[in-house]
Structure formats: structure tokens, C-alpha cells
Amino acid sequence: MSNTKKHIKPWEELTIADDYMFKLVMRHPHICKRLIEKILKIKIKHITYLDDEKTLKFRYDGKGVRLDVYVEGDGTIYEIEMQVRDYGDKEMAYRARYYQSMIDVESLPAGTKHYNKLKNSFIIFICPFTMFDRKRHMYTFRNLCIQDDKIELDDGSTKIFLCAGGSIDDVSPDIKAFLDYIKGSSVKDDFVNEIDEYIQEIKINKEERVSYMTFEMKMMEAREDGLIEVAIAMLRDNKPLEEIIKYTGLPKEHIQELAKQVQ
């Protein structure tokens, strides 16, 4: 079996662009609140983390989707996630749709028949890459009528893609500084400095380091278990050895051992 440890990014090298570190930073209520306020250009009295299982313990559901930051502020739900991998525009759109469905199901009181009890929601994906026309830093989506785009389906849901790879001048200087910081650029900005100082504090916390290593090991094991299941299914379908190696990335010796078990 392959050594999972060598694939884990060292704790000391984590940045705000790593979803694990982003999650830890967003655990700080003041920073999380300020980020939402800057993105949406609003003022929030306070925020509340809705579910400790989602916000602090890195829960994965059956489909492997992680709710990084799931908070409520002044009656509105905010779901914020760092998108480390560019899955493509269509996949990201469906991902946002799925998140919206989870938010709606969990925010509607059990047994209620009044859908107007659904809370307004913002899904915010922060992306260290470009999307759509590859120009903008910020794309905000709501439901508009195709026949008349002046008519909005006012269902209370908004989806925002914040892209660090944008090229035009379409966001405020503080958001631009934040996005440049995500890209690893040296930035002089009070909010970015606050985030960076907090990250340095986190990194010297031994308990956080151990938690990170434990989490990554468990996730590597889960991913490898999934690949093993795929390899077994391919073996049962009599797929060529080289095809299984290419598709799963598992070592040849590992797949050969699995083949003996299948037989």
C-alpha cells in the first residue's frame, strides 16, 4: 500500500488558499464577519456558527462535500468555501446548486408547510483561479426571467464566485488585496495583515498541528479506500492492469494483490 504521509502538505506551508487553513481562519468570528461585510458591502451586527459539526469538525457527508463556513448573520445564512480545485464552470455551478439545496433543507423547520420560512442565503465560493469569461474578480448570480431580465425571481438566494485570477478593476481595493493575498502576493492591507497574523498564531499551536495531521491522514485513508473499491470493480469487469493503474493511481503491486483477492 502506498505511503499516505508523503502526500500531506506540511503544516508550516499551509496558506489561506488551503481549505483547511481557510476554515480555521474563518472560525474567528471577527475575521469571518469582516470578510462577509467587505464582500457584500453591508454591516452585520453579529454572526452565529449554525452547526458545530459543520463549522469546526470538518464533517464530510455521503457525497464528500464539505461545508467550510456555515454561519448566520442578522437572519441571513452565509455559506463560504475556499475552492482549492478548479472543477470547471459547470461543475462549480452544480456544486453551488447542491449547497443551496442543503441549506434550504436544513434551515426549514421540520414539518413546516410554509416555504416563506426559508431564510435568505448567500453561497460564496472563493476561487484562486479564473471562471466564466476569465476577466472578473466577482460574479454574482440571482434568478432572472429569460423573457424579461428586469424581472427577478425573488427567492432569497444569491450565489457569488470570488475569483483571484480576475484581470479587470471590478472590486474594492480591500477585496482586491484579499484576493492577491490568496494568490500569494505580498500585500499591504490592514485586513490582510490581521488574517496573516492570525495564521501565524495558529501555526504555533501544537494541538492545531496534530488535528491537521490526524484529519489529513484520515482523509487520505478514506480516499485510498475509495480507490481500492474502484480498482476491485474494474478487476471484476476484467479491465486491463495498466488501465486500472492509470485510473486509480494505485501501485501495480497493490492492484495485483487485490486481483488475487478478487479471484
C-alpha positions, -999 to 999 in steps of 0.1 A, spaced: 0 0 0 12 35 -8 26 58 19 -1 84 25 21 106 47 43 118 18 13 134 1 2 156 31 12 192 27 34 203 57 16 222 83 41 250 82 35 255 45 -3 260 47 -17 293 35 -51 310 34 -56 293 0 -56 258 16 -91 249 26 -81 236 60 -63 268 70 -91 289 55 -116 270 76 -95 277 108 -93 314 99 -130 317 93 -135 301 127 -125 336 141 -159 354 143 -144 389 138 -125 379 107 -154 360 92 -178 388 99 -154 414 83 -149 393 52 -186 389 46 -191 427 52 -164 435 27 -176 412 0 -213 422 2 -207 459 13 -230 455 42 -229 458 80 -237 428 102 -244 431 139 -232 396 147 -227 362 133 -235 327 147 -220 294 137 -251 273 130 -237 238 134 -205 229 152 -204 196 133 -201 216 100 -180 245 111 -154 231 134 -151 193 128 -147 192 91 -177 169 85 -180 152 51 -214 140 40 -221 110 18 -212 129 -13 -179 142 1 -190 178 2 -176 199 30 -194 229 44 -165 251 53 -182 281 70 -219 279 76 -230 309 96 -260 331 102 -259 369 105 -289 390 112 -313 363 99 -294 355 67 -274 323 61 -239 326 47 -221 296 33 -184 303 25 -160 279 9 -125 281 -4 -124 262 -37 -89 248 -40 -95 229 -72 -109 242 -105 -136 217 -115 -147 239 -144 -176 263 -146 -204 238 -150 -193 216 -121 -189 246 -99 -224 258 -108 -239 224 -99 -218 224 -67 -234 257 -57 -268 244 -66 -263 213 -43 -251 236 -14 -282 257 -19 -304 226 -16 -286 215 16 -290 250 32 -327 251 23 -335 216 37 -316 223 69 -329 258 75 -366 249 70 -382 239 104 -392 202 104 -428 197 95 -435 232 83 -455 237 52 -447 274 48 -418 278 24 -416 315 32 -399 305 64 -368 298 43 -341 323 52 -322 344 27 -289 329 18 -256 337 2 -233 310 -11 -198 324 -15 -172 304 -34 -137 319 -31 -116 307 -61 -78 311 -65 -84 309 -103 -105 324 -131 -140 314 -141 -166 321 -168 -153 349 -190 -119 348 -172 -120 386 -166 -139 394 -134 -129 390 -98 -166 388 -87 -196 371 -103 -230 375 -85 -259 353 -96 -296 356 -89 -326 341 -108 -338 364 -137 -366 359 -162 -353 349 -196 -381 368 -214 -375 400 -193 -343 403 -174 -358 432 -154 -379 406 -136 -362 388 -108 -374 356 -91 -371 369 -56 -364 336 -38 -339 350 -14 -309 331 -28 -276 345 -41 -245 328 -54 -212 346 -56 -180 334 -71 -150 355 -60 -120 348 -83 -84 357 -75 -74 353 -112 -95 381 -125 -80 409 -145 -104 439 -146 -110 466 -119 -143 454 -106 -139 450 -68 -130 473 -39 -93 477 -30 -96 457 2 -112 428 -16 -85 430 -44 -59 429 -16 -75 398 -1 -76 381 -35 -40 390 -41 -31 376 -7 -48 343 -17 -26 342 -48 5 345 -25 13 381 -34 28 405 -9 1 428 2 -1 459 24 -36 460 38 -49 461 74 -74 433 70 -49 410 52 -24 418 79 -49 407 106 -55 375 88 -18 368 83 -11 375 120 -38 351 130 -25 324 107 10 327 123 -7 323 157 -25 292 145 7 276 132 25 277 166 -5 259 182 7 223 186 -29 210 191 -40 225 158 -10 209 141 -18 175 155 -55 179 145 -45 188 109 -22 158 106 -49 135 120 -75 149 97 -53 146 66 -43 110 74 -80 100 78 -89 117 46 -60 101 27 -71 67 41 -107 74 30 -96 84 -5 -74 53 -8 -103 31 4 -124 46 -23 -98 39 -50 -95 3 -38 -132 -1 -43 -129 13 -78 -100 -10 -86 -119 -41 -74 -149 -31 -95 -126 -27 -125 -109 -61 -119 -143 -77 -118 -150 -61 -151 -117 -76 -164 -102 -42 -172 -65 -43 -181 -40 -38 -153 -24 -7 -169 -59 9 -173 -66 3 -136 -32 18 -126 -38 48 -147 -73 54 -135 -67 49 -97 -31 58 -93 -26 27 -71 8 9 -72 10 -21 -96 18 -45 -67 -12 -33 -47 -36 -40 -77 -20 -74 -82 -27 -83 -46 -63 -71 -50 -66 -93 -81 -57 -124 -61 -84 -115 -36 -110 -110 -64 -101 -143 -79 
